[in-house]
Amino acid sequence: MLQRHFDRWHHQRQSSQSHQHESSSTNSNNNLSPSNLSLEESIPMYKFRIEAIFDHESAREAFRLYLQQSLNEEPFLFYEAVEKYQKTRLDKNRANMANEIMSSFINVNSKYELNLSMTIRNEIMKNWKQISEQNELKIMSQSSGKMNNGAMDDLISCPVDLFSKAQDVIFTELKDDNFPRFVNSENFKKFVKKEMKKLKCNDPKQVLDQLGSMKVVVTSGSSSSNLSNNNNNNPIGQSNEQERSSSSSSSSHSLHASSSNLSDRSSTSSSSDDGDNVEIDMGAVEIKLKETKITDRPLIDNTSLYVNSKDYAIVKELITSISDSSRWKTIEEKIGMKTLHSSNNYYLNRTDGALPLVCCSGLVSGKHMEFFDCFLSKSMEEMVSKVCKRRLQLDHIKHDSENNIDYSNTVVYMEIDSHFPFSKREAVVARTIIPDMYNKETDSFDRLVFIQKPSAHEEAVVMKDTIRISIYTAFVVERKTNDTLKYYTFDWLDLKGKVPKKLQAEFAKIGATIMHKMLHKMVKKENAKDKESRVVVSAEGSLEVMNENMKFLKEKLNSKE
């Protein structure tokens, strides 16, 4: 259907050009010919369509470069990536491409993260999670010998319309915002002049006619007649009324077809007649991906904007690995406290590269609940305020098993106090506190886990003059005996921008050692206070989600009994 729509557009355009050619001799005495006008005078006389720009290889590249210079190339790259994805017929190849698109555009803090509404982003992430889990089950069946490789390829599924809603939103952004600014920019004029030079002509009309058509032909005595003819016979210069009635239903489809048509000429992929053996060259998508090593490990479940059971499973695995000297190297060690860094690097998205994880652990005297309260104390609030200029709770997400929200979360915006010469930096994180290891004797939980990971929210769009950094923290406190507790902190930070990864890794090690000492001082300070004078703060909704999770998990345990 999309190709038929595009073919009709081309047919109408050719008919319009034929009509204009036939009537040009009749109107030549009355019309002011565009060939008599300069480029600057000609451009305002034309109605340009984004479909025509995408169908013209040089114009499309000029548009992309304009967006790149405007620091807004992400929508264009996403659109091209999705077009190639939709054109791929084999589900296995589509699944591989979908994984790259998720890592590059949809996941939080990805290299080309798009400004999408929470509804659309959550829907895509939820669908992709279900698709991935289903395909993983099929792969497990294959590895157990229940199906052969050929059957495996046939059963892997990945729907063509996975990114359609996001693509429609991005099309609207390109068409209504970026495209009008492009055709009125100096970049567009430079492109037209370059094309005129290629054609060895002095008339801009020869180039502009390929990208649109005249909105109005200025006449000396028959302007009404010529305007009527232009609107009736020129689909690119349709009347405003026609555009309003059709834009909402077909605007995105036109470009879908146009890009698909163009990619037939420009794609480096190869295809057979039936499309069953399509091999996609991911380099053609023009996404420059940073490769992660085989030894690098995922730190979060990037299919969810909120902290979930998979994120907690990763934390539990990290705790069990602490004693493995092949995975952790000691930075500093004293009685009751140890600071380590991981031998392996960890990543949030494969496209962003990986960094080491820093861990602080210790065994101290005291009650685990009181120790954890220090994490929500006024003293901790003061420590955090030295780093964050501003903090704001953006949302409170309640547990919802139907939508794969395993725990209540709070979403928080943080403006980092980054001094000169660093650029302005900020972060958006999802937080939760997970109670675990329920103790019937005390009717309480012997382990409390605070986890925060990068997230996104429609109230905190990514600004071009600000760098959105990635922060990950896990803080675990568990009861060992009646009088002792064990704690772990895991920290990971990507400052983004131009800060080298090696420098960030060294900074993280030094910072972890300092923070570990500060943590002990802060705990001593809180323990020295009377219980009545200790103040537990909300920490942007963290206390509330902890209480909600405690209540929910207790009810869940009671229902099983």
C-alpha positions in Angstrom: 0.0 0.0 0.0 2.8 2.4 0.8 4.6 1.8 -2.5 1.3 2.3 -4.3 0.8 5.7 -2.5 4.3 6.7 -3.5 3.8 5.6 -7.2 0.6 7.7 -7.3 2.6 10.7 -6.0 5.1 10.3 -8.8 2.5 9.8 -11.5 0.6 13.0 -10.4 3.9 14.9 -10.2 4.8 13.8 -13.8 1.3 14.7 -15.0 1.6 18.1 -13.3 5.0 18.7 -15.0 3.5 17.7 -18.4 0.5 20.1 -17.9 2.9 22.9 -16.9 5.0 22.3 -20.0 1.9 22.3 -22.3 0.5 25.5 -20.8 3.9 27.4 -20.6 3.7 28.7 -24.2 0.1 30.0 -23.6 1.0 31.8 -20.4 4.5 32.9 -21.3 3.5 36.5 -22.2 1.5 36.9 -18.9 3.7 35.0 -16.4 6.7 36.2 -14.6 9.1 33.3 -15.4 11.1 31.9 -12.5 14.1 31.7 -14.8 14.2 35.5 -14.6 14.5 35.3 -10.8 17.4 34.8 -8.6 17.7 31.7 -6.3 16.7 33.8 -3.2 13.6 35.1 -5.1 12.7 31.7 -6.5 12.7 29.6 -3.2 9.7 31.4 -1.6 7.7 30.8 -4.7 7.9 27.0 -4.3 6.0 24.5 -2.2 8.5 21.8 -1.1 7.6 18.3 0.0 9.7 16.3 2.4 9.0 13.2 0.2 10.7 14.8 -2.7 13.7 15.7 -0.6 14.1 12.1 0.6 13.7 10.8 -3.0 16.6 13.0 -4.1 19.9 11.5 -2.9 21.9 14.7 -2.7 19.0 16.6 -1.1 18.5 14.0 1.5 22.2 14.1 2.4 22.1 17.9 2.6 19.1 17.6 5.0 21.0 15.1 7.1 24.1 17.4 7.3 21.8 20.3 8.3 20.4 18.3 11.1 23.8 17.2 12.2 25.0 20.8 12.3 21.8 21.7 14.3 22.7 18.9 16.8 19.4 17.1 15.9 20.5 14.2 13.7 18.8 11.5 15.8 15.3 11.6 14.2 16.8 11.3 10.7 19.1 8.4 11.7 16.2 6.6 13.4 14.0 7.0 10.4 16.5 5.5 8.1 17.2 2.7 10.5 13.5 1.8 10.8 13.0 2.0 7.0 15.8 -0.6 6.5 14.3 -2.7 9.4 10.8 -2.6 7.8 12.2 -3.6 4.4 13.9 -6.7 5.8 11.7 -9.7 5.3 13.5 -12.4 7.3 12.5 -12.2 11.0 15.9 -13.4 12.2 17.6 -10.4 10.4 14.9 -8.1 11.7 15.4 -9.2 15.3 19.2 -8.4 15.0 18.4 -4.9 13.5 15.7 -4.3 16.2 18.3 -5.0 18.9 20.6 -2.4 17.4 17.7 0.2 17.1 16.7 -0.4 20.7 20.3 0.0 21.9 20.9 3.1 19.7 17.7 5.1 19.9 15.1 3.7 22.4 17.0 2.6 25.5 17.6 5.2 28.2 20.8 7.2 27.7 21.5 5.5 24.4 23.9 7.2 21.9 21.0 8.7 19.8 18.2 8.7 22.4 15.0 10.1 21.1 12.6 12.4 22.8 9.6 10.1 22.9 6.6 10.2 25.2 6.6 7.8 28.1 3.6 6.0 26.7 5.3 5.2 23.3 8.7 4.4 24.9 7.2 2.1 27.5 5.1 0.3 24.9 8.1 -0.3 22.6 10.2 -1.5 25.5 7.4 -3.8 26.8 6.8 -5.3 23.4 10.6 -5.8 22.8 10.9 -7.4 26.2 8.2 -9.9 25.3 9.7 -10.6 21.9 13.2 -11.1 23.3 11.9 -13.5 26.0 9.9 -15.6 23.5 12.9 -15.8 21.2 15.2 -16.7 24.1 12.9 -19.6 24.9 13.1 -20.8 21.3 16.9 -20.6 21.4 17.0 -22.6 24.6 14.8 -25.2 22.9 17.3 -25.3 20.1 20.3 -25.7 22.4 18.5 -28.6 24.1 18.2 -30.3 20.7 14.4 -30.1 20.4 14.6 -28.3 17.0 17.1 -27.9 14.2 18.7 -24.7 13.0 16.4 -24.3 10.1 13.3 -24.6 12.2 14.9 -22.1 14.7 15.3 -19.4 12.0 11.7 -19.9 10.9 10.3 -19.6 14.5 12.2 -16.5 15.6 9.7 -13.6 15.3 10.0 -9.9 15.1 7.0 -7.8 13.9 7.5 -5.2 11.1 5.4 -2.6 13.0 7.5 -2.7 16.2 8.7 0.9 15.8 5.7 2.3 13.8 4.3 4.6 16.4 7.7 6.1 17.2 8.3 6.4 13.5 5.1 8.4 13.0 6.0 10.8 15.8 9.5 11.3 14.4 8.0 11.9 10.9 5.8 14.7 12.3 8.9 16.2 14.0 10.9 16.1 10.8 8.0 17.4 8.6 6.6 20.1 10.8 9.7 21.4 12.6 13.1 20.5 11.0 12.1 20.4 7.3 10.6 24.0 7.1 13.8 25.4 8.8 16.0 23.4 6.4 14.4 24.8 3.1 14.7 28.3 4.5 18.3 27.9 5.6 21.6 28.8 4.0 22.4 25.1 3.8 19.5 24.6 1.3 20.7 27.5 -0.8 24.2 26.1 -0.9 22.9 22.7 -1.9 20.8 24.2 -4.8 23.8 26.1 -6.0 25.9 23.0 -5.9 23.3 21.1 -7.9 23.1 24.0 -10.5 26.8 23.7 -10.9 26.5 20.0 -11.5 23.8 20.6 -14.1 25.9 23.4 -15.6 22.9 25.7 -15.5 22.1 29.2 -14.3 18.4 28.6 -13.7 17.5 27.4 -10.2 14.1 26.3 -11.5 15.8 23.2 -13.0 16.8 22.1 -9.5 13.8 23.4 -7.6 11.3 21.6 -9.9 12.8 18.3 -8.7 12.0 19.1 -5.1 8.6 20.8 -5.4 6.5 23.1 -7.5 5.4 26.7 -7.6 2.8 27.7 -5.1 1.6 30.6 -7.1 2.4 31.9 -10.6 2.4 35.7 -10.6 0.5 37.0 -13.6 -0.4 40.4 -15.1 -4.1 39.7 -15.8 -5.1 36.1 -15.3 -3.7 35.2 -11.9 -7.0 33.6 -10.7 -7.0 31.3 -13.7 -3.3 30.3 -13.3 -3.6 29.7 -9.6 -6.6 27.5 -10.2 -4.8 25.5 -12.8 -1.7 25.2 -10.5 -3.8 23.8 -7.6 -5.9 21.4 -9.7 -3.0 19.9 -11.5 -0.1 20.0 -9.1 -0.1 17.5 -6.2 3.0 19.0 -4.7 1.3 22.4 -4.5 -2.1 21.2 -3.2 -4.4 23.6 -1.6 -4.2 24.1 2.1 -7.7 22.6 2.5 -6.6 19.4 0.8 -3.4 19.2 2.9 -5.3 19.6 6.1 -7.8 16.9 5.3 -5.2 14.3 4.2 -2.1 15.1 6.3 -3.2 13.2 9.4 -3.9 10.0 7.6 -1.2 9.8 5.0 1.7 12.1 6.0 3.9 9.4 7.4 3.0 6.9 4.7 4.3 9.1 2.0 7.8 9.3 3.5 7.7 5.6 4.4 7.3 4.8 0.8 9.7 7.5 -0.4 12.6 6.3 1.9 11.9 2.7 0.9 12.1 3.7 -2.8 15.3 5.5 -2.3 16.9 2.8 -0.3 16.4 0.5 -3.2 19.1 2.5 -5.0 21.3 3.3 -2.0 21.2 0.3 0.3 24.2 -2.0 0.3 22.1 -4.9 1.2 21.5 -7.7 -1.2 18.2 -9.4 -1.8 16.6 -12.2 -3.8 13.3 -12.0 -5.7 11.3 -13.5 -2.9 13.3 -11.7 -0.1 13.9 -14.9 1.9 17.7 -14.4 2.0 18.0 -10.7 2.7 21.4 -9.9 4.2 21.5 -6.5 5.8 24.6 -4.4 6.0 24.2 -2.6 9.3 26.9 -0.1 8.3 24.4 1.3 5.8 22.2 2.4 8.6 24.9 5.0 9.4 25.0 4.3 13.1 28.5 4.4 14.4 28.4 1.8 17.2 31.0 1.4 19.9 31.8 -2.3 20.2 31.8 -3.9 23.6 34.2 -6.8 24.3 33.0 -10.3 24.8 34.0 -10.1 28.5 31.9 -7.0 29.1 28.7 -7.6 31.1 25.3 -5.9 31.2 24.6 -3.9 34.4 20.9 -3.4 34.0 17.8 -4.6 32.3 17.6 -2.0 29.5 14.2 -3.2 28.3 12.6 -1.4 31.3 12.6 2.2 32.4 12.1 1.2 36.0 14.1 -1.0 38.4 12.7 -4.5 38.2 13.4 -8.1 39.3 16.0 -8.6 36.6 18.0 -5.6 37.9 17.8 -7.1 41.3 19.0 -10.5 40.0 22.1 -8.8 38.6 22.8 -7.2 42.0 22.5 -10.6 43.7 24.9 -12.1 41.2 27.4 -9.2 41.9 27.2 -10.0 45.6 28.0 -13.6 45.1 31.0 -12.7 42.9 32.8 -10.5 45.4 35.0 -13.3 46.6 36.1 -14.2 43.1 39.6 -12.7 42.7 39.4 -13.1 38.9 36.4 -10.7 38.8 37.4 -8.1 41.4 40.7 -6.3 42.2 41.2 -4.7 45.6 41.9 -1.0 45.7 42.0 -0.6 49.5 41.4 -2.9 52.4 41.1 -2.3 56.1 39.5 -4.3 58.9 35.8 -4.2 58.3 35.9 -2.4 55.0 37.1 -3.1 51.5 37.1 -1.1 48.2 37.3 -3.0 44.9 36.9 -2.5 41.2 35.7 -5.0 38.7 38.1 -6.8 36.3 35.3 -6.8 33.7 33.7 -3.7 32.3 29.9 -3.2 32.6 27.6 -1.5 30.2 24.0 -0.1 30.1 23.8 -0.1 26.3 26.3 -1.8 24.0 26.4 1.3 21.8 27.8 3.4 24.6 30.8 1.3 25.5 31.6 -0.1 29.0 33.2 1.0 32.2 34.4 -0.8 35.4 32.2 -1.1 38.4 33.4 0.0 41.8 32.3 -1.8 45.0 32.6 -0.9 48.7 31.8 -3.6 51.2 32.1 -4.0 55.0 31.1 -5.8 58.1 30.2 -3.6 61.1 28.4 -3.8 64.4 24.8 -2.6 64.6 21.3 -3.3 63.5 20.8 -3.5 59.7 17.6 -1.5 59.7 19.2 1.4 61.6 22.3 1.3 59.3 20.0 1.5 56.3 18.2 4.4 57.8 21.5 6.3 57.6 21.1 6.1 53.8 17.9 8.1 54.1 19.2 10.4 56.8 19.7 14.2 56.9 23.5 13.6 56.9 23.2 11.6 53.6 21.0 14.4 52.2 23.7 16.9 53.0 26.4 14.7 51.3 24.3 14.4 48.1 23.6 18.1 48.1 27.3 18.8 47.7 27.2 17.0 44.3 23.7 17.8 43.1 22.6 21.4 42.8 18.9 20.5 42.4 16.8 17.3 42.8 13.2 16.9 41.8 10.8 13.9 42.0 9.3 13.6 38.5 7.0 10.6 39.1 5.9 7.9 41.5 5.3 4.6 39.7 3.3 2.0 41.6 3.8 -1.8 41.3 1.8 -3.1 38.4 2.4 -6.7 37.4 0.3 -6.5 34.3 2.7 -3.9 32.9 5.8 -5.6 34.1 6.5 -3.1 36.9 7.8 -5.5 39.6 8.3 -2.8 42.3 7.1 0.7 43.1 9.6 3.2 41.7 10.3 6.9 42.1 11.7 8.8 39.1 14.1 11.6 40.0 15.8 14.5 38.1 19.2 15.6 39.3 21.2 18.7 38.1 24.8 18.0 38.8 27.1 20.7 40.2 29.6 20.5 37.4 32.2 23.3 37.7 34.1 25.0 34.8 35.4 23.8 32.4 32.8 21.0 32.4 29.6 21.4 30.5 26.3 21.5 32.3 25.3 17.9 33.3 22.1 16.3 34.5 20.7 12.9 35.2 17.3 11.2 35.3 17.1 8.0 37.4 14.5 5.5 38.5 14.9 4.3 42.1 13.4 1.7 44.3 14.1 0.0 47.7 13.5 -3.8 47.6 13.0 -5.7 50.9 14.2 -9.3 50.8 14.9 -12.3 53.0 11.8 -12.1 55.1 12.3 -13.2 58.8 9.1 -14.7 60.3 10.5 -14.3 63.9 11.0 -10.6 63.6 8.2 -10.0 61.0 10.7 -8.0 59.0 13.2 -8.3 56.1 16.8 -9.2 56.8 18.0 -7.5 53.5 17.2 -4.1 52.1 18.4 -3.1 48.6 18.4 0.4 47.2 18.9 0.5 43.4 18.9 3.4 41.0 19.5 3.3 37.3 19.2 5.7 34.4 15.7 6.4 33.2 13.7 8.9 31.2 10.6 11.0 31.7 8.6 13.3 29.4 8.9 16.1 32.0 12.7 16.0 31.6 13.5 16.2 27.8 17.1 16.0 26.7 18.3 19.5 26.1 21.0 20.2 23.4 23.1 22.4 25.7 23.1 19.9 28.5 24.9 16.5 28.8 22.7 13.7 30.2 25.0 11.5 32.2 24.4 7.9 33.3 24.4 7.0 37.1 24.0 3.6 38.6 24.0 2.8 42.3 23.1 -0.3 44.3 23.3 -0.2 48.1 22.7 -3.4 50.0 22.4 -3.9 53.7 21.7 -7.3 55.3 21.6 -8.8 58.8 24.4 -11.2 59.6 23.8 -11.7 63.3 21.8 -9.9 65.9 24.6 -7.5 66.4 26.4 -7.4 63.0 25.5 -6.4 59.5 27.1 -6.7 56.0 26.8 -3.9 53.4 27.7 -3.5 49.8 27.6 -0.5 47.5 28.1 -0.8 43.7 28.7 2.4 41.7 29.0 3.1 38.0 29.2 6.5 36.3 29.5 7.7 32.8 30.0 11.4 32.5 29.5 11.3 28.7 30.7 14.3 26.7 34.4 14.3 25.8 35.7 12.9 29.1 37.9 9.9 28.2 36.7 6.5 29.5 40.1 5.7 31.1 40.0 9.0 33.0 36.5 8.3 34.1 37.5 4.8 35.4 40.4 6.3 37.4 38.1 9.0 38.8 35.6 6.4 39.8 38.2 4.4 41.8 39.4 7.5 43.7 35.9 8.7 44.2 34.8 5.4 45.6 37.6 5.3 48.2 36.7 8.8 49.3 33.0 8.1 49.5 33.6 4.9 51.4 35.4 6.8 54.1 32.7 9.5 54.1 30.0 6.8 54.5 31.7 5.5 57.6 32.0 9.0 59.1 28.4 9.7 58.3 27.3 6.4 60.0 29.3 7.2 63.1 27.8 10.7 63.2 24.2 9.3 63.0 24.9 6.5 65.6 26.2 9.1 68.0 22.8 10.8 67.9 19.8 9.8 70.1 17.2 7.8 68.3 14.7 10.6 68.8 17.0 13.1 67.1 17.6 11.0 64.0 15.6 12.2 61.0 14.7 9.9 58.1 13.9 11.8 55.0 11.9 10.9 51.9 14.9 11.1 49.5 12.6 12.2 46.6 10.1 9.4 47.3 12.5 6.6 48.1 11.0 6.1 51.6 7.5 5.9 50.2 8.4 3.2 47.6 10.2 1.2 50.3 7.0 1.1 52.5 4.9 0.2 49.5 7.2 -2.6 48.5 7.3 -3.9 52.0 3.5 -4.0 52.2 3.2 -5.6 48.7 5.8 -8.3 49.4 4.3 -9.2 52.8 0.9 -9.6 51.2 2.4 -11.7 48.5 4.1 -14.0 51.1 0.9 -14.3 53.2 -1.1 -15.2 50.1 1.2 -18.1 49.4 0.8 -19.4 52.9 
